[in-house]
Amino acid sequence: MEWCIGYWCFFGLAYFFFTNMSYTRRLWIVSTAIALIYLGLNASHYSLPAVFNNHLMDILCMPVVLGIIQGVMQFVFPSFRFTVLMLVVLVLGYSLYFECYLPQVNSRYTADLLDVGCYLIGSGLYAFFQHKDRLVT
């Protein structure tokens, strides 16, 4: 019985903190958690489907990176939000670096146009949740 009370207390607290967060922070936490679970499973040599191995981290990359950048920028400028132009420049920079430059320098990296699409999907998710934050506040 004591375990049950502690169990509900833990999830009640988690629900309270999670519902009082901005949408972009929720996206960052969920994206980071999924990425850490994926990296843990990959490090333990757990066999994952090819879709996860090829494109999951590319989709999660932009919400994690954008969440970190926004957190640092809001520390200095509390009302900082990404504009569409900033997101496009970041996706273009990531695409050029990871899909054009690195494959030529290091054989570990491969150029893949689908990865650019994954960066766009991740940035689009972040922009969508950031827009939801603006509607709420």
C-alpha positions as CSV (number, residue, x, y, z in Angstrom):
1,M,0.0,0.0,0.0
2,E,2.8,2.4,0.8
3,W,4.3,1.7,-2.6
4,C,1.1,2.6,-4.3
5,I,0.9,6.0,-2.5
6,G,4.5,6.8,-3.4
7,Y,3.8,5.7,-7.0
8,W,0.8,8.1,-7.4
9,C,2.7,10.8,-5.6
10,F,5.6,10.6,-8.0
11,F,3.4,10.7,-11.1
12,G,1.2,13.4,-9.6
13,L,4.3,15.6,-9.1
14,A,5.6,14.8,-12.6
15,Y,2.1,15.7,-14.0
16,F,2.1,18.9,-12.1
17,F,5.5,20.0,-13.3
18,F,5.0,18.8,-16.9
19,T,1.6,20.6,-17.3
20,N,3.1,23.9,-16.1
21,M,5.8,23.9,-18.7
22,S,5.9,25.6,-22.1
23,Y,5.2,23.5,-25.1
24,T,8.7,23.9,-26.4
25,R,10.2,22.8,-23.1
26,R,8.0,19.7,-23.2
27,L,9.1,18.9,-26.7
28,W,12.8,19.4,-25.6
29,I,12.4,17.0,-22.6
30,V,10.6,14.3,-24.7
31,S,13.1,14.6,-27.6
32,T,16.0,14.4,-25.2
33,A,14.5,11.4,-23.4
34,I,13.9,9.6,-26.6
35,A,17.4,10.3,-27.9
36,L,18.9,9.1,-24.6
37,I,16.9,5.9,-24.7
38,Y,17.9,5.3,-28.3
39,L,21.6,5.9,-27.5
40,G,21.4,3.6,-24.5
41,L,19.7,0.8,-26.5
42,N,22.2,1.4,-29.3
43,A,25.2,1.2,-26.9
44,S,23.9,-2.1,-25.4
45,H,23.8,-3.5,-29.0
46,Y,20.0,-3.8,-29.0
47,S,18.7,-4.4,-32.5
48,L,16.5,-1.5,-33.6
49,P,14.5,-1.2,-36.9
50,A,16.3,0.5,-39.8
51,V,14.0,3.5,-39.7
52,F,15.2,4.3,-36.2
53,N,18.8,3.7,-37.0
54,N,18.8,5.9,-40.1
55,H,16.5,8.9,-39.3
56,L,15.3,9.1,-35.7
57,M,18.3,11.0,-34.4
58,D,18.1,13.4,-37.4
59,I,14.5,14.3,-36.5
60,L,15.3,14.7,-32.8
61,C,18.5,16.6,-33.4
62,M,16.9,20.0,-34.2
63,P,14.4,20.1,-31.2
64,V,17.2,19.2,-28.8
65,V,19.7,21.7,-30.2
66,L,17.1,24.4,-30.6
67,G,15.9,23.9,-27.0
68,I,19.4,24.2,-25.7
69,I,20.0,27.4,-27.8
70,Q,16.7,28.9,-26.7
71,G,17.4,28.1,-23.1
72,V,20.8,29.8,-23.2
73,M,19.5,32.8,-25.1
74,Q,16.5,33.2,-22.8
75,F,18.9,33.4,-19.9
76,V,20.4,36.5,-21.4
77,F,17.3,37.8,-23.3
78,P,14.1,36.5,-21.5
79,S,11.8,37.2,-24.4
80,F,13.9,35.4,-27.1
81,R,12.1,33.4,-29.7
82,F,13.3,31.9,-32.9
83,T,12.1,33.5,-36.1
84,V,11.4,31.4,-39.2
85,L,14.6,32.9,-40.8
86,M,16.7,31.7,-37.9
87,L,15.3,28.2,-38.2
88,V,15.9,28.1,-41.9
89,V,19.5,29.3,-41.4
90,L,20.1,26.7,-38.7
91,V,18.7,23.9,-40.9
92,L,20.7,25.1,-43.8
93,G,23.9,25.2,-41.7
94,Y,23.3,21.7,-40.3
95,S,22.6,20.4,-43.8
96,L,25.7,21.9,-45.3
97,Y,27.9,20.7,-42.5
98,F,26.6,17.2,-41.9
99,E,25.5,16.3,-45.4
100,C,28.0,18.2,-47.6
101,Y,31.2,18.8,-45.7
102,L,31.6,15.9,-43.3
103,P,31.0,13.1,-45.9
104,Q,33.9,14.5,-47.9
105,V,36.2,14.7,-44.9
106,N,35.3,11.6,-42.9
107,S,34.1,8.2,-44.3
108,R,32.0,7.6,-41.2
109,Y,29.4,10.2,-42.5
110,T,27.2,9.7,-45.5
111,A,25.4,12.4,-47.5
112,D,21.6,11.7,-47.5
113,L,18.9,14.1,-48.8
114,L,16.4,12.4,-46.4
115,D,18.4,13.7,-43.5
116,V,17.8,17.2,-44.6
117,G,14.1,16.4,-44.7
118,C,14.4,15.1,-41.1
119,Y,16.1,18.3,-40.0
120,L,13.2,20.2,-41.6
121,I,10.7,18.0,-39.8
122,G,12.4,18.5,-36.4
123,S,12.6,22.3,-36.9
124,G,9.0,22.3,-38.1
125,L,7.9,20.6,-34.9
126,Y,9.9,23.1,-32.8
127,A,8.3,26.0,-34.7
128,F,4.9,24.6,-34.3
129,F,5.3,24.2,-30.5
130,Q,6.9,27.6,-30.2
131,H,3.9,29.1,-32.0
132,K,1.5,27.3,-29.6
133,D,3.5,28.9,-26.7
134,R,2.9,32.3,-28.3
135,L,-0.8,31.6,-28.5
136,V,-1.0,30.6,-24.8
137,T,1.1,33.5,-23.4
